[in-house]
Structures are given as structure tokens and as C-alpha cells.
């Protein structure tokens, strides 16, 4: 966030001239806390600290103003307001090696002059979109280049289209060809014809539509409560797609699986499927080693080798896939007795960029 100015430091009881070598910073923080009861609260805070190198014990906290909310939407509204204090150099962007963000085109009128107030508006809009992992592509004066904009909407339709009617007189010129190219997609009109909304109201409306375009789910929201392997088997089977395949062997072993905690195994299989989705989407270019990516992004431990294992080639739909062996594996519990030590063994298809799971259960894969 923006560095606190001398006036703010004085209000906090500090002397700015003493910070010649220090580096007073303002930081924005957000956190979600889940209670044992299952309820979640969300905290948003701005703190001012004096730093002399990012080392434990070397940061002096000058102030902390925190607010807590019962809903994610309320916390997000508070974060949106904090974006006004974001440092000029801060930009919203995807994590290196992470899953690409959705592309949303926003048709916005006004001057192309970067010195105009709208230059700051565009930046704040992109920051708001970043909360939802959306790359907001803002096009000023779209009606000055209708043919080019329409051509791009038809040839490379984004995930959604937003048109501000405050500044775009004929939005249907853009929405109609976009929906023809991408039927069923979201194409919404924002603002008012008489341009009576304030910029804060525009940001709030933008945020509302981005919630619909890219809803934030709890990390394990796709893992409902399960009490037996019949439920877990159905949920695991539903994860199958072009990026994530279960072999004939894996499918047969799911019902009646001896691993004692089906809900826990389902959680780990779901995390592996998310890694597989990134591997498929990014064509294998994760930007980091698979083990490092999996731990950082999905908090699962993957080992690529097992010296004691010599499995056969995997079999999918009755067809043997030559050269693909399920040696990489996810460690679902370790250093436990054989009746409680879980594993997920899978093969990595570097041609179709998919994971092929051959074993789900106890650490007894042969």
C-alpha cells in the first residue's frame, strides 16, 4: 500500500525525521478464520509498520485497524475500498506458474489520455477484478474502433463482456456479435444512461458482476461430507475429465476400499485433480517443479519416484498405454502402520498433458 506520509506518522505519535534509515510501510491484510463449528469469519486490516529489513523481531508495529465480517462479500467490499490506498506500482496478476486468470473485456468510454482521472479508475477496476482472479481488459472509446473490437470479440471471445452504458451509446453493437460467438456467456450492461453513478458505485457494481463471473469457493467445497466408500467412489469418479483419468484398476478398487478414512482420501484425490487441471491448462509448463507446485498451490506432497516399485503399464478402457507407469504418487499420511498409510499412484501423460490414476487406497500398490 502507499507509504504513510509524514502527517500520518505524526498522528501516530512518531517523528518522521527519525525514519531516515527505516522504511515506514502501510500493509493491507485479509484473512479467513474457520471455527471448529464450521462457521467462517473474514478479517480485513490496514497496519502501519516501521521496517528495517524483513526479519523477525525487526518490525515495529505503529498501528492496526482491523474489521471482521461474517460474509466474504462484506470483506471484499472493504478490500475494494482499501485499493484506493494501494501503491501506484502494485498490479494485480496471476501467481507465477499458477492457473491463468479468466479474461473479461470491459468496454469503457472516455479519454485515452493516461493523465486523465480515468487512468486511475482503470487501475482500480483491474485491482477489483484481481480479487476474483480475472484479467480485466479495459477498452476505452470502443465506438471509435467498432470493427476491430467486434472482430476480436468474435475471433477470441473472452469469458464475459461488460459494457458501461454511461460511456457507450450503442452497447448492442458489441453484445450481439459476442453472444453469437459464445452463446450462453455473460454479457452485461453496467451503469446508467444519465451517468449519475459515482465511481465508488461503479466499483461496487463491477464487483457484484465479477462475483457471478468467477465465484470464490472454499478450497474443499467440492468435497462434501462422506461417510463411506460408496459416496467417495461416486465423488472421485465425477472428477474424471480430459485432464484426469482413472484406470480400469483404480475404478474397480474404489467401492469397498480398505483405506479407513474415505473422506480424507477424497480430499487428497480432489487436490490432485486440481494439480492435473493446472498441468492440462498450462500444457505442462507449471513454472516450477511438479512437487513444488503441488505443495505450494494445493498443499499435497508428491513424490515422482519409488525405487521399490515396478508396476505394469496403465490400462484405460481396456487399452494398455505403453510406457506410462504409475510411479509418481501422493502421500496420504505417512509413517503410519500399513492399515492407515494411504497412497495415490498415477502416471503422467506428457503428450496429452493429463494424470492417469491407477491406485487409490492403502500403501500396498504392486
Long-range contacts (C-beta under 8 A, 24 or more apart in sequence): 1-25, 1-26, 1-27, 1-28, 1-46, 1-82, 1-85, 1-86, 1-87, 1-90, 2-26, 2-85, 2-86, 2-87, 2-88, 3-87, 4-48, 8-48, 9-48, 9-62, 12-48, 12-62, 12-63, 14-50, 14-62, 19-50, 21-52, 22-50, 22-51, 22-52, 23-50, 23-51, 23-52, 24-48, 24-49, 24-50, 24-51, 24-62, 25-49, 25-50, 25-51, 26-85, 28-79, 28-82, 28-85, 28-86, 30-75, 30-79, 32-72, 40-218, 41-68, 41-69, 41-70, 42-68, 42-69, 42-70, 42-71, 42-72, 42-74, 42-75, 43-67, 43-68, 43-69, 43-75, 44-69, 44-75, 44-78, 44-79, 44-82, 46-82, 46-85, 72-216, 73-211, 76-131, 76-207, 76-211, 77-204, 77-207, 79-131, 80-128, 80-131, 80-203, 80-204, 80-207, 81-200, 83-124, 83-127, 83-128, 84-124, 86-124, 86-127, 90-127, 91-123, 91-126, 92-126, 92-127, 92-129, 92-130, 92-131, 93-130, 94-133, 94-135, 95-297, 96-287, 96-288, 97-282, 97-285, 97-286, 97-287, 97-288, 97-293, 98-278, 98-287, 98-297, 99-133, 99-277, 99-278, 99-281, 99-282, 100-281, 100-282, 101-130, 101-133, 101-134, 101-135, 102-132, 102-133, 102-134, 102-135, 102-158, 102-159, 102-160, 102-213, 102-214, 103-134, 103-135, 103-137, 103-158, 103-159, 104-129, 104-134, 104-135, 104-136, 104-137, 104-158, 104-159, 104-160, 104-161, 104-162, 104-210, 104-213, 105-137, 105-139, 105-153, 105-158, 105-160, 105-161, 105-162, 106-136, 106-137, 106-138, 106-139, 106-162, 106-163, 106-164, 106-206, 107-139, 107-142, 107-149, 107-161, 107-162, 107-163, 107-164, 107-168, 107-171, 107-174, 108-138, 108-139, 108-140, 108-142, 108-164, 108-167, 108-168, 109-140, 109-141, 109-142, 109-143, 109-164, 109-166, 109-167, 109-168, 110-140, 110-141, 110-167, 111-140, 111-141, 112-140, 112-141, 121-199, 121-202, 124-203, 125-202, 125-203, 125-206, 128-203, 128-206, 128-207, 128-210, 129-206, 129-210, 131-207, 131-210, 132-210, 132-211, 132-213, 132-214, 132-216, 133-214, 134-159, 134-210, 134-213, 134-214, 142-168, 142-174, 143-168, 143-169, 143-170, 143-173, 146-173, 146-174, 149-174, 150-174, 150-177, 153-177, 153-178, 153-181, 154-178, 154-180, 154-181, 155-181, 157-181, 157-182, 157-185, 159-185, 159-186, 159-213, 159-214, 160-185, 160-186, 160-187, 160-188, 160-209, 160-213, 161-185, 161-186, 161-187, 161-188, 162-187, 162-188, 162-190, 162-206, 162-209, 163-187, 163-188, 163-189, 163-190, 164-189, 164-190, 164-191, 164-202, 165-189, 165-190, 165-191, 165-192, 165-193, 166-191, 166-192, 166-193, 166-195, 166-197, 167-191, 167-195, 186-212, 186-213, 220-267, 220-270, 222-270, 223-263, 223-266, 223-267, 223-270, 225-263, 226-262, 226-263, 226-266, 227-262, 227-263, 228-262, 229-254, 229-255, 229-256, 229-257, 229-262, 230-255, 231-262, 232-257, 232-262, 232-263, 232-265, 232-266, 233-257, 235-266, 235-270, 236-266, 236-269, 236-360, 239-269, 239-270, 239-273, 241-277, 242-280, 242-352, 242-354, 243-273, 243-276, 243-277, 243-279, 243-280, 243-281, 243-353, 243-354, 243-355, 244-272, 244-273, 244-276, 244-277, 244-280, 244-354, 244-355, 244-357, 245-316, 245-354, 245-355, 245-356, 245-357, 246-356, 246-357, 247-314, 247-315, 247-316, 247-326, 247-356, 247-357, 247-358, 248-315, 248-316, 248-317, 248-318, 249-314, 249-315, 249-358, 249-359, 250-357, 250-358, 250-359, 250-360, 253-359, 253-360, 253-361, 254-360, 257-360, 257-361, 258-339, 258-361, 258-362, 259-332, 259-342, 259-360, 259-361, 259-362, 260-339, 260-340, 261-342, 264-332, 264-333, 264-342, 265-332, 265-342, 265-344, 265-360, 265-361, 268-300, 268-330, 268-332, 268-342, 268-344, 269-344, 269-357, 269-360, 271-298, 271-299, 271-300, 271-330, 272-298, 272-300, 272-302, 272-330, 272-344, 272-346, 272-355, 272-357, 273-355, 274-298, 275-300, 275-302, 275-355, 276-354, 276-355, 279-348, 279-353, 279-354, 279-355, 280-353, 280-354, 283-353, 284-350, 284-353, 290-328, 290-348, 300-330, 300-331, 301-330, 301-331, 302-328, 302-329, 302-330, 302-331, 303-328, 303-329, 303-331, 304-328, 309-345, 309-365, 309-366, 311-345, 311-358, 311-365, 311-366, 314-347, 314-356, 314-358, 316-356, 321-347, 321-349, 321-356, 324-348, 324-349, 324-356, 326-356, 326-357, 326-358, 326-359, 326-365, 329-359, 329-365, 338-362, 338-363, 338-364
